[in-house]
């Protein structure tokens, strides 16, 4: 877990960057290799591209400034809604084509939710694997 201070979180982009950094460390700890970060096109962005065992892994990161037990009925992963998924599919296709990986390549899409607790200055990760788009 990473230590977090209130001064280290100034805006949502910084919160997102910190969440992505924590997600990358989580993935590396689980033997993924980070290939790319913040791959941006005007129609969308992929937060993290990783590889493991010959498979390309695309990861969307959602960062929340609460403990998991404090979010109640709010589930950040639900923000990866149909419209977001449609944009992500297009960005993934573009990435595979641009990097000459090929549209027939084996890949998976995951969502990582990073819960950052300012009181305890810790973060926890919820890894939702192989989301069907």
C-alpha positions in Angstrom: 0.0 0.0 0.0 1.1 3.5 -0.8 1.1 6.3 1.8 -1.1 9.2 0.8 -1.3 12.7 2.3 -4.0 15.3 1.8 -1.4 17.8 0.4 -0.5 15.2 -2.3 -4.0 15.4 -3.8 -4.6 18.8 -5.4 -7.0 18.0 -8.3 -8.7 15.1 -10.0 -5.9 14.7 -12.6 -3.3 14.3 -9.8 -5.7 11.9 -8.0 -5.9 9.9 -11.3 -2.2 10.0 -11.8 -1.6 8.7 -8.3 -4.3 6.0 -8.8 -2.6 4.9 -12.0 0.8 4.8 -10.3 -0.6 2.5 -7.6 -2.3 0.4 -10.3 1.0 0.0 -12.1 2.8 -1.1 -9.0 0.0 -3.6 -8.3 0.3 -5.0 -11.9 4.1 -5.3 -11.7 3.8 -7.1 -8.3 1.5 -9.6 -10.1 4.1 -10.1 -12.9 2.6 -7.9 -15.6 5.0 -5.8 -17.7 3.9 -2.2 -18.2 4.1 -1.5 -21.9 2.4 1.9 -22.2 0.5 4.5 -20.2 -2.0 7.1 -21.1 -2.3 6.2 -24.7 -4.5 9.1 -25.9 -6.5 9.6 -29.1 -9.2 12.3 -29.5 -11.9 9.6 -29.1 -10.6 8.1 -25.9 -7.7 7.0 -23.7 -6.3 3.8 -22.4 -4.8 4.3 -18.9 -2.4 1.3 -18.9 -1.3 -1.2 -21.5 0.5 -4.2 -20.0 1.6 -7.7 -21.1 1.7 -11.0 -19.4 2.2 -14.5 -20.9 1.9 -13.3 -24.5 -1.4 -11.5 -23.9 -2.0 -7.7 -24.2 -3.9 -6.3 -21.2 -5.7 -3.0 -21.4 -6.5 -1.4 -18.0 -9.0 1.3 -17.1 -8.2 2.8 -13.7 -10.8 4.5 -11.4 -9.5 6.3 -8.3 -11.6 7.1 -5.3 -10.7 9.1 -2.2 -12.5 6.8 0.2 -12.1 3.4 1.8 -14.0 0.7 0.0 -16.4 0.3 3.0 -17.3 4.1 2.8 -18.5 4.1 -0.8 -21.9 2.7 0.0 -24.0 2.2 -3.1 -21.4 3.9 -5.3 -19.3 1.6 -7.3 -16.6 3.4 -9.4 -16.3 0.6 -11.9 -19.8 1.3 -13.0 -18.4 4.5 -14.6 -17.1 2.2 -17.3 -20.5 2.4 -19.0 -21.6 1.5 -22.5 -20.5 4.7 -24.1 -17.1 4.5 -22.4 -16.7 0.9 -23.5 -17.5 1.9 -27.1 -14.8 4.5 -27.0 -12.4 2.1 -25.4 -13.0 -0.5 -28.0 -12.1 2.0 -30.7 -9.0 3.1 -28.9 -7.9 -0.6 -28.4 -8.4 -1.3 -32.1 -6.4 1.8 -32.9 -3.6 0.8 -30.5 -3.4 -2.7 -31.9 -3.2 -1.4 -35.4 -0.8 1.5 -34.7 1.6 -0.8 -32.8 1.2 -3.4 -35.5 0.1 -6.0 -33.0 -2.7 -7.1 -35.2 -6.5 -7.2 -34.6 -6.3 -11.0 -34.1 -4.0 -10.6 -31.1 -5.1 -12.1 -27.8 -6.0 -9.3 -25.4 -8.0 -8.7 -22.3 -9.7 -5.6 -20.7 -9.6 -5.0 -17.0 -10.8 -2.4 -14.6 -8.8 -1.5 -11.5 -10.4 0.6 -8.7 -7.9 2.3 -6.4 -9.4 3.3 -3.0 -7.2 6.0 -1.4 -7.8 6.6 2.3 -6.5 10.0 3.5 -7.0 9.1 7.1 -4.8 6.1 7.1 -2.7 7.3 4.2 -3.1 3.9 2.5 -4.6 2.6 -0.7 -6.2 -0.7 -1.6 -6.9 -2.1 -5.1 -9.9 -3.9 -6.5 -8.8 -5.8 -9.7 -11.8 -6.7 -12.0 -10.3 -9.0 -14.5 -11.3 -9.8 -18.1 -14.3 -7.4 -18.4 -16.4 -8.3 -21.5 -16.9 -5.3 -23.7 
